[in-house]
Amino acid sequence: MDASIKIKDVTRYLEEWAPLSYQESYDNSGLITGDLSTVIQGVLVTLDCTEDVVQEAIASGCNLIIAHHPILFRGIKKLTGSNYVERTIIKAIKHDIAIYAIHTNLDNVHTGVNKKICDKIGLHNIRILSPKPDTLNKLITFIPTEYAGQVTAALYAAGAGQIGEYKNCSFQSEGVGTFLPTEATDPYIGERNKQTLVNEIRVEMIFPAHLKKKLLNTLKEAHPYEEVAYYISPLLNENQEVGTGMIGDLSTPMEPLDFLRSLKNSMDLTVIRHTALPPRKIQKIAVCGGSGSFLLPKAIQAGADIFITADVKYHEFFDADGQITIADIGHYESEVFTKELIMDVLMKKFHTFAIIFSKTQTNPTSYI
C-alpha cells in the first residue's frame, strides 16, 4: 500500500472536481468525521451513510466512506445514540472511519449528478438549467511584454481563462507602465531612484472565484516584478458551468408514453408520478436530481416538454398548469447512479487501495 495516499489526497481531488464553495448554504458537504492525515486503507462509495453502511465499511476494511448525502445537516449538541444519525456518527468514530459528503456541490457542477441523469436517459446538447451567478472573478494584471507569454501560460495552467469549452481565453492590450523604485527596492527592471518606463501587456482573464488564492500565488511566482500590479473583481455573470438542474434534447422526439416507458427502463424505476401528458412528442427535457420542484419555473421558461425530478408535493403538481409535464421519479431513484459517478472519477486517479461500491440498500421508501 502506498503510505503517501491520505484522506486529504482523496478529498482534495474530489474538491477540484466539485469545489465546496459550490454547495448550497443549507448544506454540509465535506469531511464530517475523521482526520485528513489518515492513510487510506479502502474507500466505500454510497448514496447515504447509515449504521449498516458503516458496518459494511468495517467488514470491507474501508476507513473512508464517501456519501452523496451528508449524515449531518445541522449542528448537534449531544451524541447519546438517541437516533440513527447519532448512532451512525458514534459507530464511525469508534471504528476510526471517516465520513465525507459530496452533495449539492456535486449537484451544481456540469459534470455532476444531473449530467449523469442526462447520460442515463440519452440526452444531448445538455446545459445547466439555472446557472449560478457570483462564482466568477476577473483578474487584470500588467506584464512586461517579453514575459507575457510565460506568465499567461502559468495562469492558464492554474485554471484561469476557461470559458465553457474554450481554454486560454484572455484579452490583451499594449501600453506603457511607469514606476520609480525607491532605495528599499530590488527592481528586476530599472534602477533605484530613477523613473522607469516599460512596455507592458495588460492581461484580463476570468477565473472561478474559489481559485483566487491559487491564481495569486501563481501570478506572483511567474511574474518577474518584485511588486506585481493586479486587480481582482467579482463578477455578477452567470457561470454556465455551475448551477442547478440541466436541460437537453432527445436525438429523436418520442411519444409521451413511449418516453415514460423508456425512462422507467433507463433509470430502473418502479413507478413514476406524473401530470397530464402533452398532446405532442417529447424532445426537450429538464432534469434535477433530488428535490427539484423549485426549478419548475426555469424548466417552463426554457421550453422543456417534461421536467424529471423528485419530492414534488401534491399542490406543486398543479403548477405544471398545462405548460409542461412533471415526472416525479423518487429521490433515491433520481440519485442512486451518483454512486457510479463518484466511483468512476475515483478509479481514474487512485489505484493503490480498494474502492468499493456499497451493496447496502439505503432507500427508505418501498413500493408494492
C-alpha positions, 0 to 999 in steps of 0.5 A: 500500500502506498503510505503517501495516499491520505484522506486529504489526497482523496478529498482534495481531488474530489474538491477540484472536481466539485469545489465546496464553495459550490454547495448550497448554504443549507448544506454540509458537504465535506469531511464530517468525521475523521482526520485528513492525515489518515492513510487510506486503507479502502474507500466505500462509495454510497448514496447515504451513510447509515449504521449498516453502511458503516458496518459494511465499511468495517467488514470491507476494511474501508476507513473512508466512506464517501456519501452523496448525502451528508449524515449531518445537516445541522449542528448537534449538541449531544451524541447519546445514540438517541437516533440513527444519525447519532448512532451512525456518527458514534459507530464511525468514530469508534471504528476510526472511519471517516465520513465525507459528503459530496452533495449539492456541490456535486449537484451544481457542477456540469459534470455532476449528478444531473449530467449523469441523469442526462447520460442515463436517459440519452440526452444531448446538447445538455446545459445547466438549467439555472446557472449560478451567478457570483462564482466568477472573478476577473483578474487584470494584471500588467506584464512586461511584454517579453514575459507575457507569454510565460506568465499567461501560460502559468495562469492558464495552467492554474485554471484561469481563462476557461470559458465553457469549452474554450481554454486560454481565453484572455484579452490583451492590450499594449501600453506603457507602465511607469514606476520609480523604485525607491532605495528599499527596492530590488527592481528586476527592471530599472534602477533605484531612484530613477523613473522607469518606463516599460512596455507592458501587456495588460492581461484580463482573464476570468477565473472561478472565484474559489481559485483566487488564492491559487491564481495569486500565488501563481501570478506572483511566482511567474511574474518577474516584478518584485511588486506585481500590479493586479486587480481582482473583481467579482463578477455578477455573470452567470457561470454556465458551468455551475448551477442547478438542474440541466436541460437537453434534447432527445436525438429523436422526439418520442411519444409521451408514453413511449418516453415514460416507458423508456425512462422507467427502463433507463433509470430502473424505476418502479413507478413514476408520478406524473401530470397530464401528458402533452398532446405532442412528442417529447424532445426537450427535457429538464432534469434535477436530481433530488428535490427539484420542484423549485426549478419548475419555473426555469424548466417552463421558461426554457421550453422543456416538454417534461421536467424529471425530478423528485419530492414534488408535493401534491399542490406543486403538481398543479403548477405544471398548469398545462405548460409542461409535464412533471415526472416525479421519479423518487429521490433515491431513484433520481440519485442512486447512479451518483454512486457510479459517478463518484466511483468512476472519477475515483478509479481514474486517479487512485489505484493503490487501495480498494474502492468499493461500491456499497451493496447496502440498500439505503432507500427508505421508501418501498413500493408494492 
